Amino acid sequence: MTDKRIAVLAGGDSPEREVSLISGKTVESALQQLGCDSVLVAIDNANDIVPALTEGDTVFNVLHGGAGEDGTIALLLDVLGISYPGSRPQACARAMDKERTKDILTRNNIPVPPGRVCSDHQEIPSFCADTLEALDLPLVIKPISQGSSIGVHIVESETELLARAEDVAAQFGPFIIERYIPGRELTAAILDTGKGEQALPLVEIVPREGFFNYSAKYDEGMTEFIVPAQLDGQVAARVKEISLAAHRALGCSGYSRVDIRLADDGAPYVLEVNTNPGMTPMSDLPRAAAAAGIDFPSLVQMMLETVK
């Protein structure tokens, strides 16, 4: 890719803007180390997108959330004839929509937590009451199409459920409520290393307090990351197998991050698939790559080699 000008697209107006800017700076620095002709293009809003996409021959998209992840940017790049690494538009759209993700994974016999979706037209109090009957407490509530655990809450009472549901609906629109799975938080990074797509060493996430929310993800010292995760060999192999199956079921390509909840009985459940994973120093894909002996510039190079 040294003969191509690479535009690193970062920023945007989603709640994940600041994380995206850090990802952009880190990736652009790696490209410089690789000897690539590169430029960091930080945008503020949708009006900046089309001019930004023409800054390079190839676009390395590290916009997190919103149009950056829901397939909009990928579709625009396809229309403009600009190459880019990673998943195609339809896969991005499927993965960003937690309802579609759950439906596709279920149809492919990939385990997911039981859950129910509340659309815009439903009455929240009756929906919450019906959900309590079906799933029992504690429960997890999260927006249909946000990342970085934005808008995610674990609730342990009927009163809290109703309050959180109304708050999430007001901020983000449709949401999903899932049964809380007691157990361990894992993530599997999927990467095409040149020998085909594979799951890298698993990362176990242990928040110092509470659960793995936005602060725990990005505030230094709030979380312990264990990589490789200390798991029985057969369990680790099963988690990797399910993660790669989820990546493929959604049609993802090149790389992704699959979030897993490992239940106390050893059963893994896929929570979500992220087609545009974070590339900050605290992000899970770089951590997993390092455990596999892949330094950050080499990781960026491998991601670039998935350009189509």
KEKOLFI-523992 format. One record per residue: residue in three letters; z, y, x of N, C-alpha, C in turn. Coordinates in pm, whole numbers, padded with zeros to 5 digits, always signed. Atoms other than C-alpha are relative to their C-alpha. Example, Ala and Ser with C-alpha at 12.3 -4.5 7.8 and 13.67 -1.06 7.14 Angstrom:
<atoms>
ala+00000-00119+00089+00780-00450+01230+00000+00120+00090 ser-00006-00119-00082+00714-00106+01367+00073+00109-00077 
</atoms>
This chain:
<atoms>
met+00000-00121+00082+00000+00000+00000+00000+00127+00086 thr-00010-00118-00085+00000+00232+00304-00120+00093-00014 asp+00118-00084+00019-00349+00361+00209+00002+00069-00136 lys-00012-00059+00133-00229+00469-00139+00113+00103+00000 arg-00109-00096+00019-00027+00773-00237+00086-00050-00115 ile-00092+00058+00099+00280+00649-00426+00090+00109-00054 ala-00086-00097+00068+00449+00875-00679+00119-00074-00058 val-00123+00059+00055+00811+00779-00750+00043+00086-00117 leu-00027-00075+00123+00876+00885-01110+00145-00017-00040 ala-00144+00008+00026+01240+00970-01183+00042+00117-00089 gly-00057-00107+00081+01466+01188-01397-00012-00029-00148 gly+00016+00018+00144+01361+01224-01762+00113+00063-00078 asp-00101-00062+00086+01573+01326-02056+00086-00102-00074 ser-00086+00100+00062+01748+00999-02146+00143+00017+00053 pro-00138-00008-00052+02127+00958-02105+00016-00058+00140 glu-00006+00061-00133+02047+00770-01783-00070+00084+00107 arg+00074-00089-00091+01882+01069-01613+00059+00002+00141 glu-00061-00015-00132+02132+01105-01328-00015-00127+00083 val+00018+00127-00071+02112+00736-01239-00145-00012+00047 ser+00141+00005-00036+01733+00758-01242-00031+00086+00122 leu+00024-00089-00114+01736+01051-00999+00050-00062+00130 ile-00051+00068-00119+01952+00853-00757-00093-00115+00040 ser+00095+00108-00026+01720+00551-00791-00125+00057+00067 gly+00122-00058-00054+01422+00778-00723+00014+00040+00145 lys-00021-00044-00138+01566+00928-00406+00012-00120+00094 thr-00019+00119-00084+01665+00585-00274-00131-00073+00023 val+00130+00067-00014+01323+00431-00342-00094+00082+00087 glu+00089-00084-00078+01137+00729-00197+00036-00005+00148 ser-00044+00012-00139+01346+00706+00120-00048-00132+00061 ala+00046+00130-00048+01260+00337+00151-00151+00002+00026 leu+00145-00009-00019+00890+00413+00108-00033+00076+00128 gln+00020-00073-00124+00913+00667+00390+00024-00091+00120 gln-00029+00095-00109+01071+00398+00610-00112-00101+00017 leu+00111+00096-00004+00781+00168+00521-00130+00064+00049 gly+00118-00070-00048+00536+00433+00639-00099+00033-00110 cys+00088-00029+00113+00394+00496+00291-00013+00151-00022 asp+00020-00137+00046+00247+00824+00172+00061+00008-00139 ser-00073+00002+00126+00495+00894-00106+00054+00137-00035 val-00057-00124+00049+00634+01174-00319+00093-00032-00116 leu-00093+00014+00112+00935+01192-00549-00036+00103-00106 val+00036-00088+00111+00833+01335-00886+00111-00008-00104 ala-00112-00005+00095+01140+01435-01089-00042+00081-00121 ile+00040-00070+00121+01058+01523-01449+00122+00031-00085 asp-00110-00041+00087+01276+01692-01709-00014-00053-00142 asn+00020+00042+00138+01119+01591-02040-00140-00055-00020 ala+00127+00065+00031+00819+01434-02215-00121+00087+00035 asn+00112-00088-00030+00602+01741-02155-00046-00010+00145 asp+00033+00011-00142+00611+01671-01782-00067-00131+00037 ile+00038+00136-00036+00504+01308-01802-00145-00010+00048 val+00141+00021-00036+00122+01322-01799-00036+00069+00132 pro+00030-00058-00133+00094+01576-01512+00065-00079+00114 ala-00070+00075-00105+00350+01373-01317-00072-00128+00036 leu+00066+00128-00024+00152+01051-01356-00124+00012+00087 thr+00120-00019-00081-00144+01202-01171+00033+00041+00143 glu-00042-00041-00134+00059+01279-00858-00033-00104+00106 gly+00027+00105-00098-00028+00947-00695-00104-00099-00048 asp+00093+00108+00036-00271+00654-00686+00075-00114-00068 thr-00089+00100+00057+00021+00426-00774+00129+00070-00041 val-00127-00057+00045+00332+00516-00975+00108-00107+00007 phe-00119+00087-00004+00667+00354-00894+00099+00062-00098 asn-00080-00057+00109+00856+00414-01219+00146-00042+00011 val-00144+00028+00004+01233+00442-01192+00067+00087-00107 leu-00062-00062+00117+01287+00628-01519+00081-00107-00072 his-00086+00097+00069+01578+00452-01690+00024+00047-00143 gly-00019-00034+00140+01602+00442-02068-00118+00075-00057 gly+00102-00078+00069+01379+00607-02327-00141-00042+00033 ala+00142+00027-00025+01007+00636-02255-00024-00073+00132 gly+00016+00067-00128+01062+00509-01902+00006-00150-00009 glu-00021+00145+00009+01162+00164-02018-00060-00065-00124 asp+00043+00061+00125+01024+00116-02367-00149-00031-00007 gly+00141+00031-00007+00663+00067-02256-00090+00121-00008 thr+00082-00120+00014+00546+00425-02313-00065+00040+00132 ile+00055-00037-00131+00505+00508-01943-00101-00103+00046 ala+00093+00106-00042+00342+00172-01870-00132+00011-00076 leu+00122-00014+00081+00095+00225-02156-00082+00120+00045 leu+00071-00118-00050+00007+00575-02035-00068-00028+00134 leu+00059+00034-00129-00051+00442-01686-00123-00088-00018 asp+00116+00084+00029-00282+00174-01825-00117+00084-00050 val+00106-00083+00057-00478+00432-02025-00063+00088+00108 leu+00050-00088-00105-00509+00660-01721-00061-00076+00118 gly+00055+00081-00108-00611+00371-01497+00076+00012+00130 ile-00085-00014-00117-00319+00422-01259+00083-00128+00016 ser-00071+00125-00024-00164+00115-01099+00150+00022+00010 tyr-00147-00008-00006+00209+00040-01107+00057-00141+00013 pro-00062+00131-00010+00445-00247-01022+00079-00034-00126 gly-00091+00043+00108+00645-00451-01271-00070-00040-00127 ser+00044+00054+00128+00608-00545-01634-00098+00092-00072 arg+00100-00071+00080+00328-00446-01871+00066+00060-00125 pro-00059-00074+00113+00380-00227-02182+00069-00086-00105 gln-00059+00079+00108+00443-00500-02439+00132-00065+00042 ala-00124+00061-00048+00704-00675-02226+00112+00103+00008 cys-00100-00107-00006+00883-00344-02166+00054+00031-00140 ala-00041-00032+00137+00886-00272-02540+00088-00110-00058 arg-00081+00112+00051+01020-00619-02624+00141+00003+00059 ala-00129+00005-00068+01298-00602-02366+00090+00117-00038 met-00079-00119+00033+01408-00251-02464+00063-00012-00139 asp-00046+00016+00138+01453-00352-02829+00088-00126-00008 lys-00092+00113-00004+01764-00571-02843-00020-00096-00118 glu+00026+00087+00115+01673-00701-03189-00118-00092+00029 arg+00117+00082-00033+01330-00819-03073+00034-00099+00110 thr-00041+00089-00108+01481-00961-02756+00074-00121-00055 lys-00081+00109+00056+01735-01165-02952-00087-00098-00080 asp+00087+00085+00081+01468-01294-03191-00089-00087+00087 ile+00090+00076-00088+01228-01397-02913+00076-00107+00078 leu-00077+00097-00077+01497-01565-02705+00048-00115-00089 thr-00045+00105+00093+01633-01752-03008-00114-00097-00030 arg+00115+00086+00030+01285-01882-03093-00041-00086+00118 asn+00030+00077-00119+01254-02003-02735+00119-00084+00047 asn-00117+00084-00028+01588-02189-02750+00080+00046+00122 ile-00081-00059-00106+01753-01952-02503+00125+00057-00066 pro-00123-00038+00072+02120-01899-02600+00032+00149+00009 val-00043-00139+00010+02229-01553-02717+00124+00004-00089 pro-00117-00008+00088+02555-01439-02882-00046+00020-00145 pro+00032-00025+00141+02546-01457-03263+00017+00148-00032 gly-00009-00142+00030+02481-01112-03406-00077+00039-00124 arg+00067-00056+00117+02358-00894-03691-00043+00143+00030 val+00056-00132-00026+02144-00580-03690+00016+00089-00123 cys-00011-00100+00106+02214-00269-03897-00114+00101+00016 ser+00112-00094-00006+01897-00070-03973+00041+00132-00065 asp-00031-00136+00047+01881+00294-04080+00039+00006-00147 his-00019-00014+00144+01879+00229-04454+00123-00073-00053 gln-00114+00078+00047+02184+00000-04467+00127+00083-00008 glu-00131-00064+00013+02527+00111-04584+00094-00058+00104 ile-00079+00049-00113+02752+00088-04279+00130-00069-00045 pro-00124+00069+00038+03083+00005-04458-00023-00142-00051 ser+00025+00134+00053+02936-00291-04647-00057-00090+00109 phe+00054+00079-00110+02743-00404-04338+00114-00049+00090 cys-00112+00038-00086+03062-00403-04130+00088-00106-00067 ala-00081+00099+00072+03254-00593-04400-00067-00137+00002 asp+00073+00127-00002+02983-00861-04420-00002-00060+00140 thr+00002+00048-00138+02968-00884-04041+00134-00062+00039 leu-00132+00056-00029+03343-00939-04017+00016-00139-00059 glu-00008+00132+00063+03316-01229-04259-00082-00103+00077 ala+00091+00094-00067+03029-01382-04063+00040-00031+00143 leu-00018+00015-00144+03144-01330-03704+00144+00002+00048 asp-00140-00012-00042+03518-01249-03683+00016+00091+00122 leu-00035-00086-00113+03689-01021-03431+00039-00084+00121 pro+00057-00131-00035+03662-00918-03153-00152-00003-00004 leu+00145-00014+00009+03306-00787-03174-00049+00104+00100 val+00064-00098-00087+03065-00594-02956-00104+00076-00082 ile+00098-00083+00069+02867-00304-03101-00081+00076+00104 lys+00085-00072-00096+02569-00152-02919-00129+00047-00066 pro+00127-00048+00053+02259+00055-02991-00112-00099+00026 ile+00114+00089-00017+01930-00129-03032-00075+00027+00129 ser+00091-00032-00111+01754+00058-02752+00059+00099+00100 gln-00057-00077-00111+01986+00200-02486+00034-00094+00114 gly-00038+00079-00116+02065+00081-02135+00128+00051+00062 ser-00119-00041-00076+02349+00115-01881+00128-00003-00083 ser-00117+00015+00087+02600+00009-02149+00034+00127-00077 ile-00022-00122+00077+02558+00348-02317+00014-00036-00147 gly-00023+00028+00140+02703+00335-02668+00057-00137-00030 val-00053+00135+00020+02853-00012-02615+00153+00007-00013 his-00145+00003+00022+03204-00080-02750+00043-00141-00037 ile-00065+00122+00045+03427-00384-02781+00108+00040-00099 val-00094-00042+00104+03625-00357-03105+00085-00119-00044 glu-00094+00107+00031+03929-00553-03214+00067+00017-00135 ser-00056-00018+00134+04007-00422-03563-00109+00047-00095 glu+00097-00042+00101+03825-00353-03887-00016+00152+00000 thr+00006-00146-00001+03914+00017-03871-00081+00052+00117 glu+00073-00041-00119+03784+00051-03518-00148-00033-00013 leu+00140+00039+00018+03465-00136-03607-00075+00102-00083 leu+00067-00095+00088+03380+00100-03890-00018+00136+00069 ala+00009-00129-00068+03456+00410-03683-00106-00002+00110 arg+00098+00011-00108+03253+00292-03385-00142-00015-00055 ala+00132+00020+00059+02964+00179-03605-00058+00132-00049 glu+00049-00129+00051+02938+00517-03773-00035+00095+00114 asp+00026-00085-00115+02957+00693-03437-00130-00040+00071 val+00121+00048-00068+02688+00475-03274-00123+00029-00084 ala+00114-00027+00089+02461+00509-03579-00038+00148+00003 ala+00027-00143-00001+02496+00887-03572-00068+00044+00129 gln+00056-00040-00129+02410+00908-03202-00133-00066+00032 phe+00113+00079-00050+02153+00634-03157-00085-00067-00109 gly+00078+00066+00104+02033+00505-03495+00037-00147-00014 pro-00028+00142+00024+02000+00127-03557+00084-00061+00113 phe-00087+00064-00099+02259-00090-03382+00017-00147-00033 ile-00024+00143+00016+02356-00450-03335+00148-00028+00025 ile-00137+00046-00020+02695-00617-03368-00007-00148+00036 glu+00001+00137-00048+02752-00938-03174+00142-00053+00013 arg-00128+00064-00029+03034-01185-03139+00034+00021+00148 tyr-00045-00016-00138+03234-01109-02825+00020-00139+00061 ile-00011+00128-00069+03209-01397-02576+00101+00013+00113 pro-00095-00005-00112+03527-01434-02366-00057-00076+00119 gly+00053+00068-00117+03432-01523-02012-00030+00095+00114 arg+00033-00074-00122+03266-01386-01700-00134+00073-00016 glu+00120-00085+00006+03006-01110-01659-00086-00029+00122 leu+00092+00031-00108+02705-01215-01453-00132+00075-00020 thr+00136-00051+00012+02366-01070-01376-00088-00074+00098 ala+00097+00070-00083+02059-01243-01241-00120+00091+00023 ala+00118-00079-00035+01792-01046-01058-00118-00095+00017 ile+00122+00078-00012+01443-01189-01098-00098+00079+00086 leu+00090-00069-00092+01195-01108-00822-00112-00093+00043 asp+00112+00072-00059+00849-01220-00718+00003+00029+00150 thr-00017-00018-00144+00909-01271-00347-00127-00030+00078 gly+00124+00041-00066+00550-01369-00274-00020-00150-00011 lys+00006+00145+00022+00631-01732-00346+00023-00033-00147 gly-00024+00017+00143+00648-01684-00721+00130+00065-00041 glu-00121-00062+00053+00916-01537-00944+00118-00097+00010 gln-00120+00083-00012+01267-01665-00880+00124+00084-00025 ala-00128-00068+00017+01627-01580-00957+00068+00009+00136 leu-00072-00023-00125+01807-01428-00659+00147-00043-00017 pro-00142+00034+00013+02175-01502-00583+00067+00079-00113 leu-00062-00062+00117+02385-01430-00892+00110+00098+00042 val-00105-00099-00022+02614-01128-00907+00104-00014-00111 glu-00108-00005+00099+02952-01150-01079+00061+00139+00002 ile-00048-00136+00018+03084-00821-01214+00142-00004-00055 val-00141+00003+00039+03460-00769-01235+00052+00144-00007 pro-00052-00137+00012+03561-00425-01373+00149+00005+00032 arg-00142-00015-00031+03895-00296-01249+00084+00008-00127 glu-00068-00006+00130+03987-00225-01612-00105+00008-00110 gly+00093-00006+00112+03824-00258-01951-00119-00090+00021 phe+00120+00079-00016+03466-00381-01960-00102+00078+00082 phe+00101-00056-00090+03147-00306-01766-00080+00109-00071 asn+00065-00111+00068+03067+00031-01924-00071+00089+00102 tyr+00078-00089-00087+02870+00326-01779+00080+00039+00124 ser-00083-00041-00112+03159+00443-01563+00021-00114+00099 ala-00021+00115-00087+03226+00094-01430-00126-00033+00080 lys+00125+00028-00069+02858+00060-01339-00023+00093+00118 tyr+00049-00099-00094+02820+00382-01143+00107+00080+00074 asp-00106-00069-00072+03160+00522-01038+00056-00092+00107 glu-00041+00084-00113+03248+00391-00695+00147-00040-00013 gly-00136+00051+00002+03558+00171-00685+00047-00050-00136 met-00042+00040+00134+03567+00101-01060-00026-00148-00028 thr+00041+00138+00026+03418-00249-01029-00010-00077+00131 glu+00022+00091-00113+03425-00543-00791-00125-00082-00028 phe+00122+00079+00012+03087-00709-00733+00009-00118+00095 ile-00010+00122-00081+03099-01068-00611-00139-00062+00008 val+00134+00054-00016+02770-01187-00466-00008-00078+00132 pro+00035+00073+00122+02687-01464-00463+00124-00033-00083 ala-00110+00035+00090+02902-01538-00768+00054-00137+00036 gln-00064+00126-00036+03153-01813-00701-00002-00095-00120 leu+00020+00090+00113+03026-02077-00942-00030-00141+00049 asp+00044+00137-00025+02984-02452-00952-00152+00000+00013 gly+00143+00003-00027+02638-02538-00822-00085-00025-00122 gln+00077+00031+00120+02520-02687-01149+00002+00115-00099 val-00010-00115+00091+02646-02389-01350-00090+00113+00050 ala+00084-00105-00056+02476-02143-01114-00147-00031-00023 ala+00140+00039+00021+02151-02339-01138-00040+00019-00145 arg+00030-00015+00142+02172-02337-01519-00016+00148-00036 val+00010-00144+00028+02234-01959-01531-00132+00055+00053 lys+00128-00046-00056+01935-01899-01302-00117-00049-00084 glu+00107+00058+00081+01718-02130-01511-00017+00076-00131 ile+00006-00072+00127+01807-01953-01836-00048+00143+00021 ser+00041-00138-00029+01761-01610-01678-00150+00009+00024 leu+00143+00000-00025+01414-01692-01551-00077-00031-00128 ala+00065+00032+00128+01326-01844-01889-00002+00123-00092 ala-00005-00121+00082+01437-01522-02065-00103+00102+00049 his+00099-00090-00062+01228-01310-01825-00141-00038-00045 arg+00135+00046+00034+00922-01522-01899-00025+00003-00150 ala+00018+00001+00145+00981-01550-02274-00039+00137-00052 leu+00033-00136+00042+00961-01171-02304-00131+00049+00061 gly+00126-00039-00063+00646-01164-02092+00017+00092+00118 cys-00025-00088-00115+00807-00978-01801-00074-00052+00122 ser+00069+00041-00122+00640-00982-01463+00051+00080+00119 gly-00035-00066-00125+00726-00900-01104+00147+00003+00030 tyr-00144-00011-00021+01095-00822-01140+00067+00041-00129 ser-00083-00043+00114+01372-00771-01392+00145-00031+00036 arg-00141+00037-00014+01747-00799-01432+00045-00058-00134 val-00045+00070+00121+01898-01044-01681+00152-00002-00001 asp-00146-00004+00012+02255-00986-01799+00048-00121-00079 ile-00049+00128+00054+02454-01300-01879+00150+00009-00024 arg-00143+00021+00023+02791-01373-02035+00024-00149+00014 leu-00032+00141-00021+02932-01701-01904+00131-00029-00072 ala-00117+00030+00081+03171-01836-02166+00102-00084+00075 asp-00107+00075-00066+03502-01995-02075-00029-00149+00008 asp+00035+00142-00005+03352-02337-02153-00121-00027+00089 gly+00111+00017-00093+03071-02278-01900-00138+00021-00061 ala+00129-00023+00066+02799-02198-02155-00048+00142+00028 pro+00052-00134-00024+02575-01903-02054-00072+00055-00123 tyr+00068-00069+00110+02451-01647-02310-00071+00122+00058 val+00075-00116-00045+02178-01393-02240+00034+00120-00088 leu-00033-00123+00072+02285-01040-02337-00121+00092-00013 glu+00120-00084+00004+01972-00846-02244-00081-00020+00127 val+00090+00004-00115+01677-00821-02007-00047+00142+00027 asn+00036-00137-00039+01603-00499-01816-00123-00006+00089 thr+00125+00004-00076+01244-00451-01699-00009+00106+00109 asn+00004-00110-00097+01323-00139-01497+00140+00019+00059 pro-00139-00002-00045+01650-00217-01319+00029+00114+00097 gly-00043-00107-00089+01850+00042-01130-00027-00032+00146 met+00026+00015-00143+01770+00100-00764+00093+00091+00080 thr-00100-00078-00071+02082+00291-00664+00075-00092+00098 pro-00078+00085-00092+02312+00172-00381+00098-00092-00072 met-00094+00084+00074+02544+00031-00653-00068-00096-00098 ser+00072+00078+00100+02271-00144-00854-00004-00148+00037 asp-00011+00145-00018+02262-00520-00901-00121-00063+00067 leu+00118+00058-00065+01902-00592-00797+00007+00014+00152 pro-00014-00009-00146+01951-00449-00446+00115-00086+00055 arg-00111+00085-00046+02287-00632-00418-00045-00145+00011 ala+00046+00139+00000+02128-00964-00511-00103-00023+00110 ala+00100+00013-00106+01836-00904-00276+00066-00006+00137 ala-00069+00002-00129+02071-00828+00013+00064-00135+00026 ala-00061+00133-00016+02252-01158-00052-00103-00105+00032 ala+00109+00093-00031+01914-01329-00026-00065+00032+00134 gly+00054-00038-00131+01852-01162+00312-00115+00098-00007 ile+00108-00097+00019+01616-00898+00172+00059+00141+00006 asp-00055-00135-00008+01697-00545+00290-00073+00092-00100 phe+00052-00086+00107+01624-00245+00066-00148+00035+00018 pro+00143-00026-00014+01289-00141+00218-00087-00122-00028 ser+00077+00122+00027+01171-00503+00203-00005-00030-00149 leu-00002+00016+00145+01279-00521-00162-00104+00091-00065 val+00098-00095+00055+01075-00209-00242-00142-00048+00030 gln+00131+00052-00036+00780-00360-00056-00040-00116-00091 met+00029+00113+00088+00804-00682-00259-00030+00047-00143 met+00025-00053+00134+00822-00483-00582-00138+00063-00006 leu+00133-00062-00005+00513-00284-00478-00111-00104-00001 glu+00103+00104-00007+00326-00606-00415-00026-00065-00135 thr+00027+00050+00136+00351-00683-00787-00094+00093-00076 val+00093-00094+00061+00114-00392-00857-00123-00074-00051 lys+00122+00060+00057-00174-00488-01087-00098+00111-00034 
</atoms>
